[in-house]
């Protein structure tokens, strides 16, 4: 089977199309014939070595396709089932071995590309808005990269919960997209100071929570946007990791809370995975949640997809398709 591997850390040019044996599922596993794979910053973190994995490393943490075979002790899946998953590496491939407990069935009205686009970022938006800081009607939040994949879904779910939503974007076109997602205000950070705008829009009070996937370049101002005892959910680092800092800063800025969550810890139990994935895929199927797939690429162009994601020129999800 064809698969994308990283044999040494570095730029997108380090992605290599390789031919490897098709694996067989062991106990508790399923072999999935991949039809589509989502492209995410976590894949870039593994490519660069920011996140650790033994080399050569398989990439792709999100996929959708058809069950080809199941291993022993797998009772609730059978060959031919349409499934999707997140947080199991190896979806940049024709086939992937996936723990059966991480697979969810796809509603009949949802195609593979949409399912692959929805899982990782959709469940991330779900845990952020429903668990990390469960938004209440009338509360205010700031969402960075509000026209992107995770950002756009977070904006929509925050609005579902009745929150007032501010989003940061880099261009006027992305501001339009963020407002389409439901943002009350779209702040173009390339010409506006987002901290000053948030303070102005909240009459100096600040927001209840900031959902920050950017990291290094936004961290300090994100803290400054919070009300006293507000929470910063730092769930990504597309601009690089946040340097070490003195935690007394949180006290000085108003007894703030800071968390660095990961989807893996919010879907560790099967019932929680089914809740989040069920909500996300159900909302997509009903039209309540709108996915924006910016571009699709054949598997062989995985490097181009990652390059485009890193460039910040995209607005929405990038998906690899596997013939």
TORRODO-118790 format. One record per residue (C-alpha): residue in one letter; residue number from 1; z, x, y. Coordinates in Angstrom, 1 decimal. Example, Ala and Ser with C-alpha at 12.3 -4.5 7.8 and 13.67 -1.06 7.14 Angstrom:
REM residues 2
aa->A | i->1 | c3->7.8 | c1->12.3 | c2->-4.5
aa->S | i->2 | c3->7.1 | c1->13.7 | c2->-1.1
REM end
This chain:
REM residues 323
aa->X | i->1 | c3->0.0 | c1->0.0 | c2->0.0
aa->X | i->2 | c3->-0.5 | c1->1.1 | c2->3.6
aa->X | i->3 | c3->2.6 | c1->1.6 | c2->5.7
aa->X | i->4 | c3->3.5 | c1->3.2 | c2->9.1
aa->X | i->5 | c3->5.9 | c1->6.2 | c2->8.8
aa->X | i->6 | c3->7.6 | c1->8.7 | c2->11.1
aa->X | i->7 | c3->7.9 | c1->12.1 | c2->9.6
aa->X | i->8 | c3->9.3 | c1->13.8 | c2->12.7
aa->X | i->9 | c3->10.8 | c1->12.3 | c2->15.9
aa->X | i->10 | c3->8.7 | c1->12.1 | c2->19.1
aa->X | i->11 | c3->6.2 | c1->10.0 | c2->20.9
aa->X | i->12 | c3->3.9 | c1->7.3 | c2->19.6
aa->X | i->13 | c3->1.6 | c1->9.9 | c2->18.3
aa->X | i->14 | c3->4.2 | c1->10.6 | c2->15.6
aa->X | i->15 | c3->3.4 | c1->7.3 | c2->13.9
aa->X | i->16 | c3->1.4 | c1->7.9 | c2->10.8
aa->X | i->17 | c3->-0.5 | c1->5.5 | c2->8.5
aa->X | i->18 | c3->0.4 | c1->6.5 | c2->5.0
aa->X | i->19 | c3->-0.5 | c1->5.3 | c2->1.5
aa->X | i->20 | c3->2.6 | c1->4.8 | c2->-0.7
aa->X | i->21 | c3->3.3 | c1->3.0 | c2->-4.0
aa->X | i->22 | c3->4.0 | c1->-0.7 | c2->-3.7
aa->X | i->23 | c3->7.7 | c1->-1.1 | c2->-4.5
aa->X | i->24 | c3->9.2 | c1->-3.5 | c2->-7.1
aa->X | i->25 | c3->12.2 | c1->-5.7 | c2->-6.1
aa->X | i->26 | c3->15.5 | c1->-4.8 | c2->-7.6
aa->X | i->27 | c3->18.6 | c1->-7.0 | c2->-7.9
aa->X | i->28 | c3->19.0 | c1->-9.3 | c2->-4.9
aa->X | i->29 | c3->15.7 | c1->-8.2 | c2->-3.4
aa->X | i->30 | c3->12.4 | c1->-9.8 | c2->-2.6
aa->X | i->31 | c3->9.0 | c1->-8.2 | c2->-2.2
aa->X | i->32 | c3->7.3 | c1->-9.7 | c2->0.9
aa->X | i->33 | c3->3.6 | c1->-9.5 | c2->1.6
aa->X | i->34 | c3->3.7 | c1->-8.9 | c2->5.3
aa->X | i->35 | c3->1.4 | c1->-11.0 | c2->7.5
aa->X | i->36 | c3->2.8 | c1->-10.2 | c2->10.9
aa->X | i->37 | c3->5.5 | c1->-7.8 | c2->12.3
aa->X | i->38 | c3->7.2 | c1->-7.9 | c2->15.6
aa->X | i->39 | c3->7.3 | c1->-4.8 | c2->17.8
aa->X | i->40 | c3->10.7 | c1->-4.1 | c2->19.4
aa->X | i->41 | c3->12.5 | c1->-1.4 | c2->21.3
aa->X | i->42 | c3->14.7 | c1->-0.8 | c2->18.3
aa->X | i->43 | c3->11.5 | c1->0.6 | c2->16.5
aa->X | i->44 | c3->11.0 | c1->3.0 | c2->19.4
aa->X | i->45 | c3->14.7 | c1->4.1 | c2->19.1
aa->X | i->46 | c3->14.2 | c1->5.0 | c2->15.5
aa->X | i->47 | c3->10.9 | c1->6.8 | c2->16.3
aa->X | i->48 | c3->12.5 | c1->9.0 | c2->18.9
aa->X | i->49 | c3->15.7 | c1->9.6 | c2->17.0
aa->X | i->50 | c3->18.0 | c1->7.8 | c2->19.4
aa->X | i->51 | c3->18.9 | c1->5.7 | c2->16.4
aa->X | i->52 | c3->19.5 | c1->7.7 | c2->13.2
aa->X | i->53 | c3->17.5 | c1->7.3 | c2->10.0
aa->X | i->54 | c3->16.5 | c1->9.6 | c2->7.2
aa->X | i->55 | c3->13.0 | c1->11.0 | c2->7.6
aa->X | i->56 | c3->10.3 | c1->10.0 | c2->6.7
aa->X | i->57 | c3->11.4 | c1->6.7 | c2->8.2
aa->X | i->58 | c3->9.7 | c1->3.3 | c2->7.8
aa->X | i->59 | c3->9.5 | c1->1.3 | c2->11.0
aa->X | i->60 | c3->9.5 | c1->-2.4 | c2->11.9
aa->X | i->61 | c3->12.7 | c1->-4.5 | c2->11.9
aa->X | i->62 | c3->11.1 | c1->-7.9 | c2->12.0
aa->X | i->63 | c3->8.5 | c1->-9.5 | c2->9.8
aa->X | i->64 | c3->7.0 | c1->-12.7 | c2->8.3
aa->X | i->65 | c3->4.9 | c1->-13.2 | c2->5.3
aa->X | i->66 | c3->4.8 | c1->-14.6 | c2->1.7
aa->X | i->67 | c3->7.1 | c1->-13.8 | c2->-1.1
aa->X | i->68 | c3->5.2 | c1->-11.8 | c2->-3.7
aa->X | i->69 | c3->8.0 | c1->-11.2 | c2->-6.3
aa->X | i->70 | c3->11.7 | c1->-11.5 | c2->-6.6
aa->X | i->71 | c3->14.3 | c1->-9.4 | c2->-8.3
aa->X | i->72 | c3->17.0 | c1->-10.4 | c2->-10.7
aa->X | i->73 | c3->19.7 | c1->-12.7 | c2->-9.5
aa->X | i->74 | c3->17.5 | c1->-14.2 | c2->-6.7
aa->X | i->75 | c3->17.6 | c1->-18.0 | c2->-7.3
aa->X | i->76 | c3->16.6 | c1->-19.6 | c2->-4.0
aa->X | i->77 | c3->13.3 | c1->-17.9 | c2->-3.5
aa->X | i->78 | c3->10.1 | c1->-17.9 | c2->-5.5
aa->X | i->79 | c3->6.6 | c1->-16.3 | c2->-5.1
aa->X | i->80 | c3->4.5 | c1->-18.1 | c2->-2.5
aa->X | i->81 | c3->7.4 | c1->-19.0 | c2->-0.2
aa->X | i->82 | c3->6.7 | c1->-18.5 | c2->3.5
aa->X | i->83 | c3->9.6 | c1->-16.4 | c2->4.9
aa->X | i->84 | c3->10.7 | c1->-14.4 | c2->7.9
aa->X | i->85 | c3->13.4 | c1->-11.9 | c2->8.6
aa->X | i->86 | c3->15.0 | c1->-9.4 | c2->11.0
aa->X | i->87 | c3->17.2 | c1->-6.3 | c2->10.8
aa->X | i->88 | c3->15.6 | c1->-4.8 | c2->7.7
aa->X | i->89 | c3->13.4 | c1->-1.8 | c2->8.4
aa->X | i->90 | c3->9.9 | c1->-1.5 | c2->7.0
aa->X | i->91 | c3->7.8 | c1->-4.4 | c2->8.4
aa->X | i->92 | c3->5.1 | c1->-2.1 | c2->9.7
aa->X | i->93 | c3->3.5 | c1->-2.3 | c2->6.3
aa->X | i->94 | c3->1.5 | c1->-4.3 | c2->3.9
aa->X | i->95 | c3->4.5 | c1->-5.0 | c2->1.7
aa->X | i->96 | c3->8.3 | c1->-4.8 | c2->2.4
aa->X | i->97 | c3->11.3 | c1->-4.9 | c2->0.2
aa->X | i->98 | c3->13.9 | c1->-7.2 | c2->1.9
aa->X | i->99 | c3->17.4 | c1->-8.3 | c2->0.8
aa->X | i->100 | c3->16.9 | c1->-11.9 | c2->-0.3
aa->X | i->101 | c3->20.0 | c1->-12.9 | c2->1.7
aa->X | i->102 | c3->18.2 | c1->-11.9 | c2->4.9
aa->X | i->103 | c3->15.1 | c1->-14.0 | c2->4.3
aa->X | i->104 | c3->14.8 | c1->-17.5 | c2->5.8
aa->X | i->105 | c3->12.0 | c1->-20.0 | c2->5.1
aa->X | i->106 | c3->9.5 | c1->-20.8 | c2->7.8
aa->X | i->107 | c3->8.9 | c1->-24.4 | c2->8.9
aa->X | i->108 | c3->5.4 | c1->-25.6 | c2->7.9
aa->X | i->109 | c3->4.2 | c1->-26.0 | c2->11.5
aa->X | i->110 | c3->5.1 | c1->-22.4 | c2->12.5
aa->X | i->111 | c3->2.5 | c1->-19.6 | c2->11.7
aa->X | i->112 | c3->3.4 | c1->-16.1 | c2->10.6
aa->X | i->113 | c3->2.7 | c1->-14.4 | c2->14.0
aa->X | i->114 | c3->5.0 | c1->-16.9 | c2->15.8
aa->X | i->115 | c3->7.7 | c1->-16.5 | c2->13.1
aa->X | i->116 | c3->7.6 | c1->-12.8 | c2->13.4
aa->X | i->117 | c3->7.8 | c1->-13.0 | c2->17.1
aa->X | i->118 | c3->10.7 | c1->-15.3 | c2->17.1
aa->X | i->119 | c3->13.2 | c1->-13.8 | c2->14.7
aa->X | i->120 | c3->14.8 | c1->-10.7 | c2->16.2
aa->X | i->121 | c3->14.5 | c1->-11.5 | c2->19.9
aa->X | i->122 | c3->15.2 | c1->-15.2 | c2->19.3
aa->X | i->123 | c3->18.4 | c1->-14.6 | c2->17.3
aa->X | i->124 | c3->19.4 | c1->-12.0 | c2->19.9
aa->X | i->125 | c3->19.1 | c1->-14.5 | c2->22.7
aa->X | i->126 | c3->21.0 | c1->-17.0 | c2->20.5
aa->X | i->127 | c3->24.0 | c1->-14.8 | c2->19.9
aa->X | i->128 | c3->24.1 | c1->-13.7 | c2->23.5
aa->X | i->129 | c3->24.1 | c1->-17.2 | c2->25.0
aa->X | i->130 | c3->26.0 | c1->-18.9 | c2->22.1
aa->X | i->131 | c3->28.5 | c1->-16.3 | c2->20.9
aa->X | i->132 | c3->28.9 | c1->-13.1 | c2->23.0
aa->X | i->133 | c3->29.3 | c1->-15.2 | c2->26.1
aa->X | i->134 | c3->28.9 | c1->-18.9 | c2->25.3
aa->X | i->135 | c3->27.6 | c1->-20.2 | c2->28.5
aa->X | i->136 | c3->28.9 | c1->-23.5 | c2->29.9
aa->X | i->137 | c3->27.2 | c1->-25.9 | c2->32.1
aa->X | i->138 | c3->27.4 | c1->-24.8 | c2->35.7
aa->X | i->139 | c3->28.0 | c1->-21.2 | c2->35.0
aa->X | i->140 | c3->25.7 | c1->-18.5 | c2->36.3
aa->X | i->141 | c3->24.1 | c1->-15.6 | c2->34.5
aa->X | i->142 | c3->21.8 | c1->-12.7 | c2->35.3
aa->X | i->143 | c3->19.1 | c1->-11.8 | c2->32.8
aa->X | i->144 | c3->17.3 | c1->-8.5 | c2->33.1
aa->X | i->145 | c3->13.6 | c1->-8.2 | c2->32.0
aa->X | i->146 | c3->13.4 | c1->-12.0 | c2->32.3
aa->X | i->147 | c3->9.6 | c1->-12.1 | c2->31.6
aa->X | i->148 | c3->9.9 | c1->-10.0 | c2->28.4
aa->X | i->149 | c3->10.4 | c1->-11.2 | c2->24.9
aa->X | i->150 | c3->14.2 | c1->-11.2 | c2->24.6
aa->X | i->151 | c3->14.6 | c1->-11.9 | c2->28.3
aa->X | i->152 | c3->12.4 | c1->-14.9 | c2->28.3
aa->X | i->153 | c3->14.1 | c1->-16.4 | c2->25.3
aa->X | i->154 | c3->17.5 | c1->-15.7 | c2->26.8
aa->X | i->155 | c3->16.5 | c1->-17.5 | c2->30.0
aa->X | i->156 | c3->15.4 | c1->-20.5 | c2->28.1
aa->X | i->157 | c3->18.5 | c1->-20.7 | c2->26.0
aa->X | i->158 | c3->20.8 | c1->-20.2 | c2->29.0
aa->X | i->159 | c3->19.0 | c1->-23.2 | c2->30.6
aa->X | i->160 | c3->19.5 | c1->-25.2 | c2->27.4
aa->X | i->161 | c3->23.2 | c1->-24.7 | c2->27.9
aa->X | i->162 | c3->23.1 | c1->-25.8 | c2->31.5
aa->X | i->163 | c3->23.6 | c1->-22.5 | c2->33.2
aa->X | i->164 | c3->22.2 | c1->-21.3 | c2->36.5
aa->X | i->165 | c3->19.9 | c1->-18.4 | c2->35.7
aa->X | i->166 | c3->18.8 | c1->-15.4 | c2->37.8
aa->X | i->167 | c3->16.2 | c1->-13.0 | c2->36.3
aa->X | i->168 | c3->15.0 | c1->-9.6 | c2->37.3
aa->X | i->169 | c3->11.3 | c1->-8.7 | c2->36.9
aa->X | i->170 | c3->9.0 | c1->-5.9 | c2->38.2
aa->X | i->171 | c3->6.0 | c1->-7.9 | c2->39.6
aa->X | i->172 | c3->5.1 | c1->-11.2 | c2->41.2
aa->X | i->173 | c3->3.2 | c1->-12.2 | c2->38.1
aa->X | i->174 | c3->6.3 | c1->-11.6 | c2->35.9
aa->X | i->175 | c3->8.3 | c1->-13.6 | c2->38.5
aa->X | i->176 | c3->6.0 | c1->-16.5 | c2->37.8
aa->X | i->177 | c3->6.5 | c1->-16.1 | c2->34.1
aa->X | i->178 | c3->10.3 | c1->-15.9 | c2->34.4
aa->X | i->179 | c3->10.2 | c1->-19.1 | c2->36.4
aa->X | i->180 | c3->8.1 | c1->-20.8 | c2->33.8
aa->X | i->181 | c3->10.8 | c1->-19.8 | c2->31.3
aa->X | i->182 | c3->13.3 | c1->-21.7 | c2->33.5
aa->X | i->183 | c3->14.8 | c1->-19.0 | c2->35.8
aa->X | i->184 | c3->16.2 | c1->-20.6 | c2->38.9
aa->X | i->185 | c3->15.5 | c1->-17.4 | c2->40.8
aa->X | i->186 | c3->13.2 | c1->-14.5 | c2->39.9
aa->X | i->187 | c3->14.2 | c1->-11.2 | c2->41.6
aa->X | i->188 | c3->11.4 | c1->-8.6 | c2->41.9
aa->X | i->189 | c3->13.5 | c1->-5.5 | c2->41.6
aa->X | i->190 | c3->10.7 | c1->-3.2 | c2->42.7
aa->X | i->191 | c3->11.1 | c1->-4.5 | c2->46.3
aa->X | i->192 | c3->14.5 | c1->-6.3 | c2->46.2
aa->X | i->193 | c3->17.9 | c1->-5.0 | c2->45.6
aa->X | i->194 | c3->19.0 | c1->-7.2 | c2->42.7
aa->X | i->195 | c3->22.7 | c1->-6.6 | c2->43.3
aa->X | i->196 | c3->22.4 | c1->-7.8 | c2->46.9
aa->X | i->197 | c3->20.2 | c1->-10.7 | c2->45.9
aa->X | i->198 | c3->22.7 | c1->-11.9 | c2->43.3
aa->X | i->199 | c3->25.6 | c1->-11.6 | c2->45.8
aa->X | i->200 | c3->23.5 | c1->-13.6 | c2->48.3
aa->X | i->201 | c3->22.5 | c1->-16.3 | c2->45.9
aa->X | i->202 | c3->26.2 | c1->-16.7 | c2->44.7
aa->X | i->203 | c3->27.7 | c1->-16.5 | c2->48.2
aa->X | i->204 | c3->29.4 | c1->-13.3 | c2->47.2
aa->X | i->205 | c3->31.0 | c1->-14.7 | c2->44.1
aa->X | i->206 | c3->28.9 | c1->-12.9 | c2->41.5
aa->X | i->207 | c3->27.8 | c1->-14.2 | c2->38.1
aa->X | i->208 | c3->29.8 | c1->-15.0 | c2->35.0
aa->X | i->209 | c3->27.8 | c1->-12.8 | c2->32.7
aa->X | i->210 | c3->24.9 | c1->-10.2 | c2->32.8
aa->X | i->211 | c3->22.6 | c1->-9.9 | c2->29.8
aa->X | i->212 | c3->21.3 | c1->-6.3 | c2->30.2
aa->X | i->213 | c3->18.7 | c1->-4.8 | c2->27.8
aa->X | i->214 | c3->17.7 | c1->-2.1 | c2->30.3
aa->X | i->215 | c3->20.8 | c1->0.2 | c2->30.2
aa->X | i->216 | c3->20.9 | c1->3.4 | c2->32.3
aa->X | i->217 | c3->19.1 | c1->2.3 | c2->35.4
aa->X | i->218 | c3->20.7 | c1->-1.1 | c2->35.8
aa->X | i->219 | c3->24.2 | c1->-0.5 | c2->34.4
aa->X | i->220 | c3->26.2 | c1->0.1 | c2->37.6
aa->X | i->221 | c3->24.6 | c1->-2.6 | c2->39.6
aa->X | i->222 | c3->25.0 | c1->-5.0 | c2->36.7
aa->X | i->223 | c3->28.7 | c1->-4.5 | c2->36.8
aa->X | i->224 | c3->28.6 | c1->-5.0 | c2->40.6
aa->X | i->225 | c3->26.9 | c1->-8.4 | c2->40.0
aa->X | i->226 | c3->29.9 | c1->-9.8 | c2->38.0
aa->X | i->227 | c3->32.6 | c1->-12.1 | c2->39.3
aa->X | i->228 | c3->36.2 | c1->-10.9 | c2->38.6
aa->X | i->229 | c3->36.8 | c1->-11.0 | c2->34.8
aa->X | i->230 | c3->33.0 | c1->-11.4 | c2->34.2
aa->X | i->231 | c3->31.3 | c1->-9.9 | c2->31.2
aa->X | i->232 | c3->28.4 | c1->-7.4 | c2->30.9
aa->X | i->233 | c3->26.6 | c1->-7.7 | c2->27.6
aa->X | i->234 | c3->24.7 | c1->-4.4 | c2->27.3
aa->X | i->235 | c3->22.4 | c1->-5.2 | c2->24.3
aa->X | i->236 | c3->19.6 | c1->-2.6 | c2->24.9
aa->X | i->237 | c3->18.7 | c1->0.6 | c2->26.6
aa->X | i->238 | c3->15.0 | c1->0.5 | c2->27.4
aa->X | i->239 | c3->15.6 | c1->2.9 | c2->30.3
aa->X | i->240 | c3->17.8 | c1->5.2 | c2->28.3
aa->X | i->241 | c3->21.5 | c1->5.2 | c2->27.2
aa->X | i->242 | c3->24.3 | c1->4.7 | c2->29.7
aa->X | i->243 | c3->26.1 | c1->8.0 | c2->30.4
aa->X | i->244 | c3->29.9 | c1->8.3 | c2->29.6
aa->X | i->245 | c3->32.1 | c1->6.7 | c2->32.2
aa->X | i->246 | c3->35.7 | c1->6.2 | c2->33.1
aa->X | i->247 | c3->36.8 | c1->2.7 | c2->31.8
aa->X | i->248 | c3->39.1 | c1->2.3 | c2->34.8
aa->X | i->249 | c3->35.9 | c1->1.4 | c2->36.6
aa->X | i->250 | c3->36.1 | c1->-2.0 | c2->34.9
aa->X | i->251 | c3->39.6 | c1->-2.5 | c2->36.4
aa->X | i->252 | c3->38.5 | c1->-1.4 | c2->39.9
aa->X | i->253 | c3->35.6 | c1->-3.8 | c2->39.8
aa->X | i->254 | c3->37.6 | c1->-6.8 | c2->38.9
aa->X | i->255 | c3->39.1 | c1->-6.5 | c2->35.3
aa->X | i->256 | c3->35.6 | c1->-6.8 | c2->33.9
aa->X | i->257 | c3->34.7 | c1->-7.0 | c2->30.3
aa->X | i->258 | c3->31.9 | c1->-4.8 | c2->28.7
aa->X | i->259 | c3->30.4 | c1->-5.2 | c2->25.2
aa->X | i->260 | c3->27.6 | c1->-3.4 | c2->23.4
aa->X | i->261 | c3->26.6 | c1->-5.9 | c2->20.8
aa->X | i->262 | c3->24.0 | c1->-5.7 | c2->18.0
aa->X | i->263 | c3->22.3 | c1->-8.5 | c2->16.2
aa->X | i->264 | c3->23.3 | c1->-7.1 | c2->12.8
aa->X | i->265 | c3->26.9 | c1->-8.0 | c2->13.5
aa->X | i->266 | c3->26.0 | c1->-11.5 | c2->14.5
aa->X | i->267 | c3->24.0 | c1->-12.3 | c2->11.3
aa->X | i->268 | c3->26.2 | c1->-10.4 | c2->8.8
aa->X | i->269 | c3->27.1 | c1->-13.6 | c2->7.0
aa->X | i->270 | c3->24.5 | c1->-15.8 | c2->5.4
aa->X | i->271 | c3->25.7 | c1->-19.0 | c2->7.1
aa->X | i->272 | c3->25.6 | c1->-17.4 | c2->10.5
aa->X | i->273 | c3->22.1 | c1->-16.1 | c2->9.9
aa->X | i->274 | c3->21.0 | c1->-19.6 | c2->8.8
aa->X | i->275 | c3->22.5 | c1->-21.2 | c2->11.9
aa->X | i->276 | c3->20.8 | c1->-18.8 | c2->14.3
aa->X | i->277 | c3->17.4 | c1->-18.7 | c2->12.5
aa->X | i->278 | c3->17.5 | c1->-22.4 | c2->11.9
aa->X | i->279 | c3->18.1 | c1->-23.1 | c2->15.6
aa->X | i->280 | c3->15.4 | c1->-20.7 | c2->16.8
aa->X | i->281 | c3->12.7 | c1->-21.7 | c2->14.3
aa->X | i->282 | c3->13.5 | c1->-25.3 | c2->14.7
aa->X | i->283 | c3->13.3 | c1->-25.2 | c2->18.5
aa->X | i->284 | c3->10.0 | c1->-23.3 | c2->18.2
aa->X | i->285 | c3->8.6 | c1->-25.9 | c2->15.7
aa->X | i->286 | c3->9.7 | c1->-28.8 | c2->18.0
aa->X | i->287 | c3->8.3 | c1->-27.1 | c2->21.2
aa->X | i->288 | c3->11.8 | c1->-26.9 | c2->22.8
aa->X | i->289 | c3->11.6 | c1->-23.1 | c2->22.8
aa->X | i->290 | c3->8.4 | c1->-21.5 | c2->24.1
aa->X | i->291 | c3->7.3 | c1->-18.2 | c2->22.7
aa->X | i->292 | c3->5.0 | c1->-16.0 | c2->24.7
aa->X | i->293 | c3->3.0 | c1->-13.6 | c2->22.5
aa->X | i->294 | c3->1.5 | c1->-11.1 | c2->25.0
aa->X | i->295 | c3->-0.7 | c1->-9.2 | c2->22.6
aa->X | i->296 | c3->-1.5 | c1->-8.7 | c2->18.9
aa->X | i->297 | c3->-2.7 | c1->-5.5 | c2->17.3
aa->X | i->298 | c3->-3.9 | c1->-4.6 | c2->13.8
aa->X | i->299 | c3->-1.4 | c1->-2.5 | c2->11.8
aa->X | i->300 | c3->-3.4 | c1->0.7 | c2->12.4
aa->X | i->301 | c3->-2.8 | c1->0.4 | c2->16.1
aa->X | i->302 | c3->1.0 | c1->0.4 | c2->15.9
aa->X | i->303 | c3->1.2 | c1->3.5 | c2->18.2
aa->X | i->304 | c3->-0.8 | c1->1.7 | c2->20.9
aa->X | i->305 | c3->1.6 | c1->-1.3 | c2->20.6
aa->X | i->306 | c3->4.6 | c1->0.9 | c2->21.1
aa->X | i->307 | c3->3.0 | c1->2.7 | c2->23.9
aa->X | i->308 | c3->2.3 | c1->-0.6 | c2->25.7
aa->X | i->309 | c3->5.9 | c1->-1.8 | c2->25.1
aa->X | i->310 | c3->7.3 | c1->1.4 | c2->26.6
aa->X | i->311 | c3->5.0 | c1->1.2 | c2->29.6
aa->X | i->312 | c3->6.7 | c1->-2.0 | c2->30.8
aa->X | i->313 | c3->3.2 | c1->-3.5 | c2->31.5
aa->X | i->314 | c3->3.7 | c1->-6.3 | c2->29.0
aa->X | i->315 | c3->5.2 | c1->-9.7 | c2->29.5
aa->X | i->316 | c3->6.2 | c1->-11.3 | c2->26.2
aa->X | i->317 | c3->6.1 | c1->-10.3 | c2->22.6
aa->X | i->318 | c3->3.9 | c1->-7.7 | c2->20.9
aa->X | i->319 | c3->2.9 | c1->-8.4 | c2->17.3
aa->X | i->320 | c3->1.2 | c1->-6.4 | c2->14.6
aa->X | i->321 | c3->-1.0 | c1->-8.3 | c2->12.2
aa->X | i->322 | c3->-1.6 | c1->-7.3 | c2->8.6
aa->X | i->323 | c3->-4.9 | c1->-8.4 | c2->6.9
REM end
